[in-house]
Structures are given as C-alpha cells and as structure tokens.
Amino acid sequence: MKSEFMALSKDLVWVSNIILQSDPEGRRRIALAYREAQELVGGIPKDNGDARPRIEACFERFDVFKAKDDVACV
C-alpha cells in the first residue's frame, strides 16, 4: 500500500510539473486531451461494474501521447 502511494505521489508531482512548465498552447492541449478522455471513458461500458476497460483505454491513449513526447499525455 505504501509503495502504491509513493508511486501515485511521484506521478502527481510529475504531472503537476509538466502542467506548470507548459506554455498556454501546451495547457490547451492538456485540457483538450482531458475532455477527449472523458468522452472516451463515458462511451465504454463498465464490465459487470469493473472499470478496467476504461482504465486500459486511458493507458493506451497515454502511451500514444507519451511516445510522441506530447504534453497531452498528462
């Protein structure tokens, strides 16, 4: 549990730093990607109450943005 907390904390610090260092265009891209992710997730039904398909879809999108070194990954 502690290691999961530490990992999530590190991720939060990383994301926060990226947002703070982004220019207005970068922040716009982040906001747009966030809205797109909400729409994506909203269109995927839960699997018997399990959100795993939604989470996996978000990770797939993250990987695409991250591979392009796109600030929208945050």
mmJSON file of the N, C-alpha and C atoms, coordinates in Angstrom:
{"data_MODEL":{"atom_site":{
"group_PDB":["ATOM","ATOM","ATOM","ATOM","ATOM","ATOM","ATOM","ATOM","ATOM","ATOM","ATOM","ATOM","ATOM","ATOM","ATOM","ATOM","ATOM","ATOM","ATOM","ATOM","ATOM","ATOM","ATOM","ATOM","ATOM","ATOM","ATOM","ATOM","ATOM","ATOM","ATOM","ATOM","ATOM","ATOM","ATOM","ATOM","ATOM","ATOM","ATOM","ATOM","ATOM","ATOM","ATOM","ATOM","ATOM","ATOM","ATOM","ATOM","ATOM","ATOM","ATOM","ATOM","ATOM","ATOM","ATOM","ATOM","ATOM","ATOM","ATOM","ATOM","ATOM","ATOM","ATOM","ATOM","ATOM","ATOM","ATOM","ATOM","ATOM","ATOM","ATOM","ATOM","ATOM","ATOM","ATOM","ATOM","ATOM","ATOM","ATOM","ATOM","ATOM","ATOM","ATOM","ATOM","ATOM","ATOM","ATOM","ATOM","ATOM","ATOM","ATOM","ATOM","ATOM","ATOM","ATOM","ATOM","ATOM","ATOM","ATOM","ATOM","ATOM","ATOM","ATOM","ATOM","ATOM","ATOM","ATOM","ATOM","ATOM","ATOM","ATOM","ATOM","ATOM","ATOM","ATOM","ATOM","ATOM","ATOM","ATOM","ATOM","ATOM","ATOM","ATOM","ATOM","ATOM","ATOM","ATOM","ATOM","ATOM","ATOM","ATOM","ATOM","ATOM","ATOM","ATOM","ATOM","ATOM","ATOM","ATOM","ATOM","ATOM","ATOM","ATOM","ATOM","ATOM","ATOM","ATOM","ATOM","ATOM","ATOM","ATOM","ATOM","ATOM","ATOM","ATOM","ATOM","ATOM","ATOM","ATOM","ATOM","ATOM","ATOM","ATOM","ATOM","ATOM","ATOM","ATOM","ATOM","ATOM","ATOM","ATOM","ATOM","ATOM","ATOM","ATOM","ATOM","ATOM","ATOM","ATOM","ATOM","ATOM","ATOM","ATOM","ATOM","ATOM","ATOM","ATOM","ATOM","ATOM","ATOM","ATOM","ATOM","ATOM","ATOM","ATOM","ATOM","ATOM","ATOM","ATOM","ATOM","ATOM","ATOM","ATOM","ATOM","ATOM","ATOM","ATOM","ATOM","ATOM","ATOM","ATOM","ATOM","ATOM","ATOM","ATOM","ATOM","ATOM","ATOM","ATOM","ATOM","ATOM","ATOM"],
"id":[1,2,3,4,5,6,7,8,9,10,11,12,13,14,15,16,17,18,19,20,21,22,23,24,25,26,27,28,29,30,31,32,33,34,35,36,37,38,39,40,41,42,43,44,45,46,47,48,49,50,51,52,53,54,55,56,57,58,59,60,61,62,63,64,65,66,67,68,69,70,71,72,73,74,75,76,77,78,79,80,81,82,83,84,85,86,87,88,89,90,91,92,93,94,95,96,97,98,99,100,101,102,103,104,105,106,107,108,109,110,111,112,113,114,115,116,117,118,119,120,121,122,123,124,125,126,127,128,129,130,131,132,133,134,135,136,137,138,139,140,141,142,143,144,145,146,147,148,149,150,151,152,153,154,155,156,157,158,159,160,161,162,163,164,165,166,167,168,169,170,171,172,173,174,175,176,177,178,179,180,181,182,183,184,185,186,187,188,189,190,191,192,193,194,195,196,197,198,199,200,201,202,203,204,205,206,207,208,209,210,211,212,213,214,215,216,217,218,219,220,221,222],
"type_symbol":["N","C","C","N","C","C","N","C","C","N","C","C","N","C","C","N","C","C","N","C","C","N","C","C","N","C","C","N","C","C","N","C","C","N","C","C","N","C","C","N","C","C","N","C","C","N","C","C","N","C","C","N","C","C","N","C","C","N","C","C","N","C","C","N","C","C","N","C","C","N","C","C","N","C","C","N","C","C","N","C","C","N","C","C","N","C","C","N","C","C","N","C","C","N","C","C","N","C","C","N","C","C","N","C","C","N","C","C","N","C","C","N","C","C","N","C","C","N","C","C","N","C","C","N","C","C","N","C","C","N","C","C","N","C","C","N","C","C","N","C","C","N","C","C","N","C","C","N","C","C","N","C","C","N","C","C","N","C","C","N","C","C","N","C","C","N","C","C","N","C","C","N","C","C","N","C","C","N","C","C","N","C","C","N","C","C","N","C","C","N","C","C","N","C","C","N","C","C","N","C","C","N","C","C","N","C","C","N","C","C","N","C","C","N","C","C","N","C","C","N","C","C"],
"label_atom_id":["N","CA","C","N","CA","C","N","CA","C","N","CA","C","N","CA","C","N","CA","C","N","CA","C","N","CA","C","N","CA","C","N","CA","C","N","CA","C","N","CA","C","N","CA","C","N","CA","C","N","CA","C","N","CA","C","N","CA","C","N","CA","C","N","CA","C","N","CA","C","N","CA","C","N","CA","C","N","CA","C","N","CA","C","N","CA","C","N","CA","C","N","CA","C","N","CA","C","N","CA","C","N","CA","C","N","CA","C","N","CA","C","N","CA","C","N","CA","C","N","CA","C","N","CA","C","N","CA","C","N","CA","C","N","CA","C","N","CA","C","N","CA","C","N","CA","C","N","CA","C","N","CA","C","N","CA","C","N","CA","C","N","CA","C","N","CA","C","N","CA","C","N","CA","C","N","CA","C","N","CA","C","N","CA","C","N","CA","C","N","CA","C","N","CA","C","N","CA","C","N","CA","C","N","CA","C","N","CA","C","N","CA","C","N","CA","C","N","CA","C","N","CA","C","N","CA","C","N","CA","C","N","CA","C","N","CA","C","N","CA","C","N","CA","C","N","CA","C","N","CA","C","N","CA","C","N","CA","C"],
"label_alt_id":[null,null,null,null,null,null,null,null,null,null,null,null,null,null,null,null,null,null,null,null,null,null,null,null,null,null,null,null,null,null,null,null,null,null,null,null,null,null,null,null,null,null,null,null,null,null,null,null,null,null,null,null,null,null,null,null,null,null,null,null,null,null,null,null,null,null,null,null,null,null,null,null,null,null,null,null,null,null,null,null,null,null,null,null,null,null,null,null,null,null,null,null,null,null,null,null,null,null,null,null,null,null,null,null,null,null,null,null,null,null,null,null,null,null,null,null,null,null,null,null,null,null,null,null,null,null,null,null,null,null,null,null,null,null,null,null,null,null,null,null,null,null,null,null,null,null,null,null,null,null,null,null,null,null,null,null,null,null,null,null,null,null,null,null,null,null,null,null,null,null,null,null,null,null,null,null,null,null,null,null,null,null,null,null,null,null,null,null,null,null,null,null,null,null,null,null,null,null,null,null,null,null,null,null,null,null,null,null,null,null,null,null,null,null,null,null,null,null,null,null,null,null],
"label_comp_id":["MET","MET","MET","LYS","LYS","LYS","SER","SER","SER","GLU","GLU","GLU","PHE","PHE","PHE","MET","MET","MET","ALA","ALA","ALA","LEU","LEU","LEU","SER","SER","SER","LYS","LYS","LYS","ASP","ASP","ASP","LEU","LEU","LEU","VAL","VAL","VAL","TRP","TRP","TRP","VAL","VAL","VAL","SER","SER","SER","ASN","ASN","ASN","ILE","ILE","ILE","ILE","ILE","ILE","LEU","LEU","LEU","GLN","GLN","GLN","SER","SER","SER","ASP","ASP","ASP","PRO","PRO","PRO","GLU","GLU","GLU","GLY","GLY","GLY","ARG","ARG","ARG","ARG","ARG","ARG","ARG","ARG","ARG","ILE","ILE","ILE","ALA","ALA","ALA","LEU","LEU","LEU","ALA","ALA","ALA","TYR","TYR","TYR","ARG","ARG","ARG","GLU","GLU","GLU","ALA","ALA","ALA","GLN","GLN","GLN","GLU","GLU","GLU","LEU","LEU","LEU","VAL","VAL","VAL","GLY","GLY","GLY","GLY","GLY","GLY","ILE","ILE","ILE","PRO","PRO","PRO","LYS","LYS","LYS","ASP","ASP","ASP","ASN","ASN","ASN","GLY","GLY","GLY","ASP","ASP","ASP","ALA","ALA","ALA","ARG","ARG","ARG","PRO","PRO","PRO","ARG","ARG","ARG","ILE","ILE","ILE","GLU","GLU","GLU","ALA","ALA","ALA","CYS","CYS","CYS","PHE","PHE","PHE","GLU","GLU","GLU","ARG","ARG","ARG","PHE","PHE","PHE","ASP","ASP","ASP","VAL","VAL","VAL","PHE","PHE","PHE","LYS","LYS","LYS","ALA","ALA","ALA","LYS","LYS","LYS","ASP","ASP","ASP","ASP","ASP","ASP","VAL","VAL","VAL","ALA","ALA","ALA","CYS","CYS","CYS","VAL","VAL","VAL"],
"label_asym_id":["A","A","A","A","A","A","A","A","A","A","A","A","A","A","A","A","A","A","A","A","A","A","A","A","A","A","A","A","A","A","A","A","A","A","A","A","A","A","A","A","A","A","A","A","A","A","A","A","A","A","A","A","A","A","A","A","A","A","A","A","A","A","A","A","A","A","A","A","A","A","A","A","A","A","A","A","A","A","A","A","A","A","A","A","A","A","A","A","A","A","A","A","A","A","A","A","A","A","A","A","A","A","A","A","A","A","A","A","A","A","A","A","A","A","A","A","A","A","A","A","A","A","A","A","A","A","A","A","A","A","A","A","A","A","A","A","A","A","A","A","A","A","A","A","A","A","A","A","A","A","A","A","A","A","A","A","A","A","A","A","A","A","A","A","A","A","A","A","A","A","A","A","A","A","A","A","A","A","A","A","A","A","A","A","A","A","A","A","A","A","A","A","A","A","A","A","A","A","A","A","A","A","A","A","A","A","A","A","A","A","A","A","A","A","A","A","A","A","A","A","A","A"],
"label_entity_id":["1","1","1","1","1","1","1","1","1","1","1","1","1","1","1","1","1","1","1","1","1","1","1","1","1","1","1","1","1","1","1","1","1","1","1","1","1","1","1","1","1","1","1","1","1","1","1","1","1","1","1","1","1","1","1","1","1","1","1","1","1","1","1","1","1","1","1","1","1","1","1","1","1","1","1","1","1","1","1","1","1","1","1","1","1","1","1","1","1","1","1","1","1","1","1","1","1","1","1","1","1","1","1","1","1","1","1","1","1","1","1","1","1","1","1","1","1","1","1","1","1","1","1","1","1","1","1","1","1","1","1","1","1","1","1","1","1","1","1","1","1","1","1","1","1","1","1","1","1","1","1","1","1","1","1","1","1","1","1","1","1","1","1","1","1","1","1","1","1","1","1","1","1","1","1","1","1","1","1","1","1","1","1","1","1","1","1","1","1","1","1","1","1","1","1","1","1","1","1","1","1","1","1","1","1","1","1","1","1","1","1","1","1","1","1","1","1","1","1","1","1","1"],
"label_seq_id":[1,1,1,2,2,2,3,3,3,4,4,4,5,5,5,6,6,6,7,7,7,8,8,8,9,9,9,10,10,10,11,11,11,12,12,12,13,13,13,14,14,14,15,15,15,16,16,16,17,17,17,18,18,18,19,19,19,20,20,20,21,21,21,22,22,22,23,23,23,24,24,24,25,25,25,26,26,26,27,27,27,28,28,28,29,29,29,30,30,30,31,31,31,32,32,32,33,33,33,34,34,34,35,35,35,36,36,36,37,37,37,38,38,38,39,39,39,40,40,40,41,41,41,42,42,42,43,43,43,44,44,44,45,45,45,46,46,46,47,47,47,48,48,48,49,49,49,50,50,50,51,51,51,52,52,52,53,53,53,54,54,54,55,55,55,56,56,56,57,57,57,58,58,58,59,59,59,60,60,60,61,61,61,62,62,62,63,63,63,64,64,64,65,65,65,66,66,66,67,67,67,68,68,68,69,69,69,70,70,70,71,71,71,72,72,72,73,73,73,74,74,74],
"pdbx_PDB_ins_code":[null,null,null,null,null,null,null,null,null,null,null,null,null,null,null,null,null,null,null,null,null,null,null,null,null,null,null,null,null,null,null,null,null,null,null,null,null,null,null,null,null,null,null,null,null,null,null,null,null,null,null,null,null,null,null,null,null,null,null,null,null,null,null,null,null,null,null,null,null,null,null,null,null,null,null,null,null,null,null,null,null,null,null,null,null,null,null,null,null,null,null,null,null,null,null,null,null,null,null,null,null,null,null,null,null,null,null,null,null,null,null,null,null,null,null,null,null,null,null,null,null,null,null,null,null,null,null,null,null,null,null,null,null,null,null,null,null,null,null,null,null,null,null,null,null,null,null,null,null,null,null,null,null,null,null,null,null,null,null,null,null,null,null,null,null,null,null,null,null,null,null,null,null,null,null,null,null,null,null,null,null,null,null,null,null,null,null,null,null,null,null,null,null,null,null,null,null,null,null,null,null,null,null,null,null,null,null,null,null,null,null,null,null,null,null,null,null,null,null,null,null,null],
"Cartn_x":[0.828,0.0,0.88,1.954,2.83,3.523,3.969,4.655,3.69,2.424,1.419,1.21,1.161,1.019,2.211,3.405,4.606,4.61,4.208,4.163,3.157,1.978,0.963,1.422,2.111,2.633,3.664,4.547,5.555,4.888,3.861,3.14,2.461,1.873,1.203,2.193,3.356,4.39,4.846,5.053,5.48,4.446,3.173,2.093,2.008,2.064,1.991,3.121,4.321,5.465,5.303,4.81,4.595,3.58,2.5,1.459,2.02,2.737,3.292,4.305,5.044,6.07,5.541,4.284,3.721,3.338,3.465,3.001,1.481,0.844,-0.613,-1.087,-0.341,-0.722,-0.64,0.381,0.507,-0.637,-0.986,-2.112,-3.426,-3.55,-4.751,-4.816,-3.674,-3.619,-3.945,-3.449,-3.749,-5.247,-5.847,-7.281,-8.102,-7.707,-8.414,-8.302,-7.123,-6.925,-7.747,-7.865,-8.669,-10.136,-10.645,-12.044,-12.257,-11.306,-11.418,-11.409,-10.605,-10.553,-11.882,-12.495,-13.799,-14.835,-14.815,-15.751,-15.463,-14.183,-13.789,-14.293,-14.011,-14.397,-15.917,-16.589,-18.047,-18.695,-18.002,-18.543,-18.217,-17.468,-17.085,-17.875,-18.71,-19.484,-18.587,-18.999,-18.275,-18.542,-17.554,-17.648,-18.127,-19.436,-20.03,-19.587,-19.561,-19.177,-17.687,-16.904,-15.451,-15.049,-14.301,-13.879,-12.606,-12.095,-10.828,-10.791,-11.852,-11.786,-11.585,-12.161,-11.998,-10.564,-10.037,-8.668,-7.665,-7.867,-6.967,-7.008,-8.186,-8.305,-7.527,-7.573,-6.819,-5.317,-4.869,-3.445,-2.994,-3.849,-3.491,-3.319,-4.224,-4.124,-2.872,-2.6,-1.407,-0.16,-0.102,1.073,1.288,0.198,0.307,0.883,0.324,0.821,2.261,2.563,3.894,4.938,4.596,5.534,5.876,4.963,5.192,5.778,6.051,6.546,5.599,4.304,3.253,2.802,2.767,2.378,0.963,0.166,-1.205,-1.247,-0.115,-0.09,-0.45,-0.223,-0.522,-2.014],
"Cartn_y":[-1.18,0.0,1.253,1.222,2.386,2.629,1.558,1.731,2.253,1.844,2.368,3.855,4.251,5.666,6.464,5.912,6.604,6.742,5.696,5.743,6.783,6.799,7.784,9.2,9.358,10.674,11.166,10.287,10.659,11.049,10.289,10.613,11.972,12.254,13.537,14.697,14.533,15.57,15.754,14.657,14.725,15.476,15.105,15.749,17.229,17.537,18.936,19.763,19.228,19.943,20.181,19.173,19.333,20.45,20.451,21.478,22.854,22.972,24.269,24.8,23.918,24.333,24.525,24.164,24.256,25.687,25.991,27.285,27.205,28.31,28.285,27.246,27.065,26.057,24.648,24.392,23.09,22.833,23.835,23.681,23.483,24.127,23.934,22.491,21.952,20.563,19.584,19.889,19.041,19.044,20.232,20.347,19.619,19.755,19.086,17.566,17.086,15.644,15.132,15.944,15.559,15.415,16.392,16.319,15.102,14.849,13.678,12.383,12.347,11.161,10.956,12.037,11.923,11.344,11.819,11.3,9.828,9.493,8.115,7.202,7.564,6.756,6.656,7.761,7.753,6.83,6.544,5.672,4.203,3.874,2.483,1.981,0.98,0.464,-0.267,-0.218,-0.996,-2.469,-3.274,-4.72,-5.331,-5.5,-6.003,-5.17,-3.864,-2.968,-2.705,-3.385,-3.221,-2.144,-1.167,-0.055,-0.361,-1.566,-1.925,-1.573,-1.835,-1.459,0.052,0.843,2.295,2.696,2.088,2.394,1.988,0.82,0.352,1.273,1.769,2.703,3.988,4.458,5.664,5.412,4.26,3.937,3.849,3.299,3.219,4.616,5.538,6.915,7.583,7.358,7.915,7.453,6.167,5.612,6.263,6.534,7.173,8.576,9.353,10.716,10.712,9.823,9.75,9.368,8.459,8.039,9.192,10.135,11.302,12.467,12.206,13.236,14.45,14.144,15.156,15.486,16.761,17.208,16.743,16.415,15.953,14.641,13.962,12.704,12.905,14.101,14.323,14.416],
"Cartn_z":[0.0,0.0,0.0,0.806,0.876,-0.465,-1.13,-2.412,-3.471,-3.416,-4.351,-4.109,-2.852,-2.5,-3.015,-2.847,-3.307,-4.832,-5.521,-6.985,-7.459,-6.852,-7.222,-6.892,-5.78,-5.398,-6.411,-6.829,-7.832,-9.142,-9.532,-10.764,-10.667,-9.531,-9.332,-9.406,-8.819,-8.879,-10.328,-11.051,-12.452,-13.289,-13.145,-13.901,-13.551,-12.279,-11.841,-12.435,-12.434,-13.007,-14.502,-15.212,-16.649,-16.907,-16.171,-16.353,-16.037,-14.925,-14.527,-15.529,-16.17,-17.12,-18.543,-18.76,-20.107,-20.454,-21.735,-22.229,-22.436,-22.786,-22.968,-23.99,-25.061,-26.059,-25.465,-24.673,-24.022,-23.058,-22.275,-21.339,-22.09,-23.247,-24.063,-24.558,-24.982,-25.447,-24.32,-23.126,-21.962,-21.685,-21.684,-21.407,-22.472,-23.727,-24.814,-24.673,-24.365,-24.176,-23.001,-21.953,-20.785,-21.186,-21.944,-22.402,-23.303,-24.182,-25.056,-24.242,-23.201,-22.344,-21.622,-21.169,-20.514,-21.476,-22.727,-23.725,-24.021,-24.15,-24.406,-23.298,-22.072,-20.923,-20.809,-21.08,-20.998,-22.008,-23.093,-24.126,-23.935,-22.909,-22.662,-21.458,-21.659,-20.519,-19.532,-18.286,-17.278,-17.526,-17.252,-17.436,-16.123,-15.998,-14.745,-13.544,-13.704,-12.619,-12.53,-13.346,-13.337,-14.347,-13.896,-14.743,-15.527,-15.431,-16.083,-17.573,-18.354,-19.777,-19.963,-19.115,-19.187,-18.84,-17.811,-17.374,-18.459,-19.035,-20.088,-21.3,-21.649,-22.78,-22.5,-21.262,-20.898,-20.978,-20.527,-20.618,-22.07,-22.931,-24.351,-24.943,-24.626,-25.111,-24.545,-23.267,-22.631,-23.381,-23.667,-24.36,-25.721,-26.44,-27.755,-27.61,-26.681,-26.464,-25.955,-25.033,-24.438,-25.494,-26.383,-27.427,-28.356,-28.506,-29.354,-28.55,-27.271,-26.359,-26.353,-26.37,-26.419,-24.997,-24.681,-23.351,-22.997,-23.983,-23.74,-22.956,-22.835,-22.094,-20.617,-20.115,-18.698,-18.46],
"occupancy":[1.0,1.0,1.0,1.0,1.0,1.0,1.0,1.0,1.0,1.0,1.0,1.0,1.0,1.0,1.0,1.0,1.0,1.0,1.0,1.0,1.0,1.0,1.0,1.0,1.0,1.0,1.0,1.0,1.0,1.0,1.0,1.0,1.0,1.0,1.0,1.0,1.0,1.0,1.0,1.0,1.0,1.0,1.0,1.0,1.0,1.0,1.0,1.0,1.0,1.0,1.0,1.0,1.0,1.0,1.0,1.0,1.0,1.0,1.0,1.0,1.0,1.0,1.0,1.0,1.0,1.0,1.0,1.0,1.0,1.0,1.0,1.0,1.0,1.0,1.0,1.0,1.0,1.0,1.0,1.0,1.0,1.0,1.0,1.0,1.0,1.0,1.0,1.0,1.0,1.0,1.0,1.0,1.0,1.0,1.0,1.0,1.0,1.0,1.0,1.0,1.0,1.0,1.0,1.0,1.0,1.0,1.0,1.0,1.0,1.0,1.0,1.0,1.0,1.0,1.0,1.0,1.0,1.0,1.0,1.0,1.0,1.0,1.0,1.0,1.0,1.0,1.0,1.0,1.0,1.0,1.0,1.0,1.0,1.0,1.0,1.0,1.0,1.0,1.0,1.0,1.0,1.0,1.0,1.0,1.0,1.0,1.0,1.0,1.0,1.0,1.0,1.0,1.0,1.0,1.0,1.0,1.0,1.0,1.0,1.0,1.0,1.0,1.0,1.0,1.0,1.0,1.0,1.0,1.0,1.0,1.0,1.0,1.0,1.0,1.0,1.0,1.0,1.0,1.0,1.0,1.0,1.0,1.0,1.0,1.0,1.0,1.0,1.0,1.0,1.0,1.0,1.0,1.0,1.0,1.0,1.0,1.0,1.0,1.0,1.0,1.0,1.0,1.0,1.0,1.0,1.0,1.0,1.0,1.0,1.0,1.0,1.0,1.0,1.0,1.0,1.0,1.0,1.0,1.0,1.0,1.0,1.0],
"B_iso_or_equiv":[0.0,0.0,0.0,0.0,0.0,0.0,0.0,0.0,0.0,0.0,0.0,0.0,0.0,0.0,0.0,0.0,0.0,0.0,0.0,0.0,0.0,0.0,0.0,0.0,0.0,0.0,0.0,0.0,0.0,0.0,0.0,0.0,0.0,0.0,0.0,0.0,0.0,0.0,0.0,0.0,0.0,0.0,0.0,0.0,0.0,0.0,0.0,0.0,0.0,0.0,0.0,0.0,0.0,0.0,0.0,0.0,0.0,0.0,0.0,0.0,0.0,0.0,0.0,0.0,0.0,0.0,0.0,0.0,0.0,0.0,0.0,0.0,0.0,0.0,0.0,0.0,0.0,0.0,0.0,0.0,0.0,0.0,0.0,0.0,0.0,0.0,0.0,0.0,0.0,0.0,0.0,0.0,0.0,0.0,0.0,0.0,0.0,0.0,0.0,0.0,0.0,0.0,0.0,0.0,0.0,0.0,0.0,0.0,0.0,0.0,0.0,0.0,0.0,0.0,0.0,0.0,0.0,0.0,0.0,0.0,0.0,0.0,0.0,0.0,0.0,0.0,0.0,0.0,0.0,0.0,0.0,0.0,0.0,0.0,0.0,0.0,0.0,0.0,0.0,0.0,0.0,0.0,0.0,0.0,0.0,0.0,0.0,0.0,0.0,0.0,0.0,0.0,0.0,0.0,0.0,0.0,0.0,0.0,0.0,0.0,0.0,0.0,0.0,0.0,0.0,0.0,0.0,0.0,0.0,0.0,0.0,0.0,0.0,0.0,0.0,0.0,0.0,0.0,0.0,0.0,0.0,0.0,0.0,0.0,0.0,0.0,0.0,0.0,0.0,0.0,0.0,0.0,0.0,0.0,0.0,0.0,0.0,0.0,0.0,0.0,0.0,0.0,0.0,0.0,0.0,0.0,0.0,0.0,0.0,0.0,0.0,0.0,0.0,0.0,0.0,0.0,0.0,0.0,0.0,0.0,0.0,0.0],
"pdbx_formal_charge":[null,null,null,null,null,null,null,null,null,null,null,null,null,null,null,null,null,null,null,null,null,null,null,null,null,null,null,null,null,null,null,null,null,null,null,null,null,null,null,null,null,null,null,null,null,null,null,null,null,null,null,null,null,null,null,null,null,null,null,null,null,null,null,null,null,null,null,null,null,null,null,null,null,null,null,null,null,null,null,null,null,null,null,null,null,null,null,null,null,null,null,null,null,null,null,null,null,null,null,null,null,null,null,null,null,null,null,null,null,null,null,null,null,null,null,null,null,null,null,null,null,null,null,null,null,null,null,null,null,null,null,null,null,null,null,null,null,null,null,null,null,null,null,null,null,null,null,null,null,null,null,null,null,null,null,null,null,null,null,null,null,null,null,null,null,null,null,null,null,null,null,null,null,null,null,null,null,null,null,null,null,null,null,null,null,null,null,null,null,null,null,null,null,null,null,null,null,null,null,null,null,null,null,null,null,null,null,null,null,null,null,null,null,null,null,null,null,null,null,null,null,null],
"auth_seq_id":[1,1,1,2,2,2,3,3,3,4,4,4,5,5,5,6,6,6,7,7,7,8,8,8,9,9,9,10,10,10,11,11,11,12,12,12,13,13,13,14,14,14,15,15,15,16,16,16,17,17,17,18,18,18,19,19,19,20,20,20,21,21,21,22,22,22,23,23,23,24,24,24,25,25,25,26,26,26,27,27,27,28,28,28,29,29,29,30,30,30,31,31,31,32,32,32,33,33,33,34,34,34,35,35,35,36,36,36,37,37,37,38,38,38,39,39,39,40,40,40,41,41,41,42,42,42,43,43,43,44,44,44,45,45,45,46,46,46,47,47,47,48,48,48,49,49,49,50,50,50,51,51,51,52,52,52,53,53,53,54,54,54,55,55,55,56,56,56,57,57,57,58,58,58,59,59,59,60,60,60,61,61,61,62,62,62,63,63,63,64,64,64,65,65,65,66,66,66,67,67,67,68,68,68,69,69,69,70,70,70,71,71,71,72,72,72,73,73,73,74,74,74],
"auth_comp_id":["MET","MET","MET","LYS","LYS","LYS","SER","SER","SER","GLU","GLU","GLU","PHE","PHE","PHE","MET","MET","MET","ALA","ALA","ALA","LEU","LEU","LEU","SER","SER","SER","LYS","LYS","LYS","ASP","ASP","ASP","LEU","LEU","LEU","VAL","VAL","VAL","TRP","TRP","TRP","VAL","VAL","VAL","SER","SER","SER","ASN","ASN","ASN","ILE","ILE","ILE","ILE","ILE","ILE","LEU","LEU","LEU","GLN","GLN","GLN","SER","SER","SER","ASP","ASP","ASP","PRO","PRO","PRO","GLU","GLU","GLU","GLY","GLY","GLY","ARG","ARG","ARG","ARG","ARG","ARG","ARG","ARG","ARG","ILE","ILE","ILE","ALA","ALA","ALA","LEU","LEU","LEU","ALA","ALA","ALA","TYR","TYR","TYR","ARG","ARG","ARG","GLU","GLU","GLU","ALA","ALA","ALA","GLN","GLN","GLN","GLU","GLU","GLU","LEU","LEU","LEU","VAL","VAL","VAL","GLY","GLY","GLY","GLY","GLY","GLY","ILE","ILE","ILE","PRO","PRO","PRO","LYS","LYS","LYS","ASP","ASP","ASP","ASN","ASN","ASN","GLY","GLY","GLY","ASP","ASP","ASP","ALA","ALA","ALA","ARG","ARG","ARG","PRO","PRO","PRO","ARG","ARG","ARG","ILE","ILE","ILE","GLU","GLU","GLU","ALA","ALA","ALA","CYS","CYS","CYS","PHE","PHE","PHE","GLU","GLU","GLU","ARG","ARG","ARG","PHE","PHE","PHE","ASP","ASP","ASP","VAL","VAL","VAL","PHE","PHE","PHE","LYS","LYS","LYS","ALA","ALA","ALA","LYS","LYS","LYS","ASP","ASP","ASP","ASP","ASP","ASP","VAL","VAL","VAL","ALA","ALA","ALA","CYS","CYS","CYS","VAL","VAL","VAL"],
"auth_asym_id":["A","A","A","A","A","A","A","A","A","A","A","A","A","A","A","A","A","A","A","A","A","A","A","A","A","A","A","A","A","A","A","A","A","A","A","A","A","A","A","A","A","A","A","A","A","A","A","A","A","A","A","A","A","A","A","A","A","A","A","A","A","A","A","A","A","A","A","A","A","A","A","A","A","A","A","A","A","A","A","A","A","A","A","A","A","A","A","A","A","A","A","A","A","A","A","A","A","A","A","A","A","A","A","A","A","A","A","A","A","A","A","A","A","A","A","A","A","A","A","A","A","A","A","A","A","A","A","A","A","A","A","A","A","A","A","A","A","A","A","A","A","A","A","A","A","A","A","A","A","A","A","A","A","A","A","A","A","A","A","A","A","A","A","A","A","A","A","A","A","A","A","A","A","A","A","A","A","A","A","A","A","A","A","A","A","A","A","A","A","A","A","A","A","A","A","A","A","A","A","A","A","A","A","A","A","A","A","A","A","A","A","A","A","A","A","A","A","A","A","A","A","A"],
"auth_atom_id":["N","CA","C","N","CA","C","N","CA","C","N","CA","C","N","CA","C","N","CA","C","N","CA","C","N","CA","C","N","CA","C","N","CA","C","N","CA","C","N","CA","C","N","CA","C","N","CA","C","N","CA","C","N","CA","C","N","CA","C","N","CA","C","N","CA","C","N","CA","C","N","CA","C","N","CA","C","N","CA","C","N","CA","C","N","CA","C","N","CA","C","N","CA","C","N","CA","C","N","CA","C","N","CA","C","N","CA","C","N","CA","C","N","CA","C","N","CA","C","N","CA","C","N","CA","C","N","CA","C","N","CA","C","N","CA","C","N","CA","C","N","CA","C","N","CA","C","N","CA","C","N","CA","C","N","CA","C","N","CA","C","N","CA","C","N","CA","C","N","CA","C","N","CA","C","N","CA","C","N","CA","C","N","CA","C","N","CA","C","N","CA","C","N","CA","C","N","CA","C","N","CA","C","N","CA","C","N","CA","C","N","CA","C","N","CA","C","N","CA","C","N","CA","C","N","CA","C","N","CA","C","N","CA","C","N","CA","C","N","CA","C","N","CA","C","N","CA","C","N","CA","C","N","CA","C","N","CA","C"],
"pdbx_PDB_model_num":[1,1,1,1,1,1,1,1,1,1,1,1,1,1,1,1,1,1,1,1,1,1,1,1,1,1,1,1,1,1,1,1,1,1,1,1,1,1,1,1,1,1,1,1,1,1,1,1,1,1,1,1,1,1,1,1,1,1,1,1,1,1,1,1,1,1,1,1,1,1,1,1,1,1,1,1,1,1,1,1,1,1,1,1,1,1,1,1,1,1,1,1,1,1,1,1,1,1,1,1,1,1,1,1,1,1,1,1,1,1,1,1,1,1,1,1,1,1,1,1,1,1,1,1,1,1,1,1,1,1,1,1,1,1,1,1,1,1,1,1,1,1,1,1,1,1,1,1,1,1,1,1,1,1,1,1,1,1,1,1,1,1,1,1,1,1,1,1,1,1,1,1,1,1,1,1,1,1,1,1,1,1,1,1,1,1,1,1,1,1,1,1,1,1,1,1,1,1,1,1,1,1,1,1,1,1,1,1,1,1,1,1,1,1,1,1,1,1,1,1,1,1]
}}}
